[in-house]
Amino acid sequence: MSGIIIYRSSYGSTKQYADWLSEATGFPVYDQKTAAIPWDEAELIVLGCPIVANKAFLSAWIQKQWDRMRDKRVFLFTTSGADPATAPVDQWIAAGLPADLLSQIQCFPLPGRFEFDKLNGVHKLMLRIGAVVLRSDDIKHQMSHPVDGVSRDRLAPLIAAIQTEATTA
Ligand SMILES: Cc1cc2nc3c(=O)[nH]c(=O)nc-3n(C[C@H](O)[C@H](O)[C@H](O)COP(=O)(O)O)c2cc1C
């Protein structure tokens, strides 16, 4: 089955997973921000993006492009500062996408990498404002505690699901 991987990444963790996934599946990788995406060549689409402000960053874009994906097998993996083992990342993804569309996407929340000191000025400002406006102790905690949960092993369930789709097609 032909497939493509489309990702969006500011600091490299989502890109790292996309590249590992490409090695495992043989699917080519496209940067959502810059690449022309060959929609017609793929029967299976893997989307990858970070969680930003409690939503999958590509939520609006996925809805806009849905007509190009609706007849295909679609997977979405996310990266986040919060650990999906303890945080309700599935709910954050669901909050950004209509239910009928979400029902056609297999979602895989993965742990990402977050280090406040390495963010660009705009992102630092967004988080500082977010911490105050939302009175969020979580954001304040994240600002002073770097996390790095990026690990190749975490892709195993996604790779298995892709292989299942490929063999039952
Ligand atoms: C502006 C901004 C907002 C973020 N909001 C969240 C959030 O709401 N929840 C969360 O768990 N992580 C959040 N993060 C952390 C990112 O999801 C995490 O760092 C991710 O791994 C980044 O992916 P990338 O390295 O591909 O850019 C945020 C990061 C930035 C820069």
The ligand as a MOL file (V3000), in Angstrom:
LIG
                    3D

  0  0  0     0  0            999 V3000
M  V30 BEGIN CTAB
M  V30 COUNTS 31 33 0 0 0
M  V30 BEGIN ATOM
M  V30 1 C 3.6710 27.7410 22.0000 0
M  V30 2 C 3.6810 26.3080 22.5160 0
M  V30 3 C 2.5400 25.7960 23.1000 0
M  V30 4 C 2.5350 24.4690 23.5800 0
M  V30 5 N 1.3950 23.9860 24.1560 0
M  V30 6 C 1.4100 22.7330 24.6780 0
M  V30 7 C 0.2420 22.2040 25.3010 0
M  V30 8 O -0.8220 22.8220 25.3450 0
M  V30 9 N 0.3160 20.9630 25.8690 0
M  V30 10 C 1.4720 20.2220 25.8130 0
M  V30 11 O 1.4930 19.1100 26.3460 0
M  V30 12 N 2.5870 20.6870 25.2000 0
M  V30 13 C 2.5780 21.9220 24.6200 0
M  V30 14 N 3.6980 22.3970 24.0060 0
M  V30 15 C 4.8670 21.5150 23.8750 0
M  V30 16 C 4.9860 20.8870 22.4840 0
M  V30 17 O 3.8260 20.1440 22.1620 0
M  V30 18 C 6.2090 19.9430 22.4650 0
M  V30 19 O 7.3490 20.6950 22.8000 0
M  V30 20 C 6.3950 19.2480 21.1160 0
M  V30 21 O 7.2460 18.1200 21.3020 0
M  V30 22 C 7.0070 20.1790 20.0860 0
M  V30 23 O 7.1370 19.5350 18.8380 0
M  V30 24 P 8.3140 19.9280 17.8150 0
M  V30 25 O 9.6250 19.6560 18.5240 0
M  V30 26 O 8.1030 19.0380 16.6420 0
M  V30 27 O 8.1390 21.3730 17.4810 0
M  V30 28 C 3.7090 23.6740 23.4870 0
M  V30 29 C 4.8560 24.2100 22.8810 0
M  V30 30 C 4.8440 25.5090 22.3850 0
M  V30 31 C 6.0830 26.0300 21.7480 0
M  V30 END ATOM
M  V30 BEGIN BOND
M  V30 1 1 1 2
M  V30 2 1 2 3
M  V30 3 2 2 30
M  V30 4 2 3 4
M  V30 5 1 4 5
M  V30 6 1 4 28
M  V30 7 2 5 6
M  V30 8 1 6 7
M  V30 9 1 6 13
M  V30 10 2 7 8
M  V30 11 1 7 9
M  V30 12 1 9 10
M  V30 13 2 10 11
M  V30 14 1 10 12
M  V30 15 2 12 13
M  V30 16 1 13 14
M  V30 17 1 14 15
M  V30 18 1 14 28
M  V30 19 1 15 16
M  V30 20 1 16 17
M  V30 21 1 16 18
M  V30 22 1 18 19
M  V30 23 1 18 20
M  V30 24 1 20 21
M  V30 25 1 20 22
M  V30 26 1 22 23
M  V30 27 1 23 24
M  V30 28 2 24 25
M  V30 29 1 24 26
M  V30 30 1 24 27
M  V30 31 2 28 29
M  V30 32 1 29 30
M  V30 33 1 30 31
M  V30 END BOND
M  V30 END CTAB
M  END
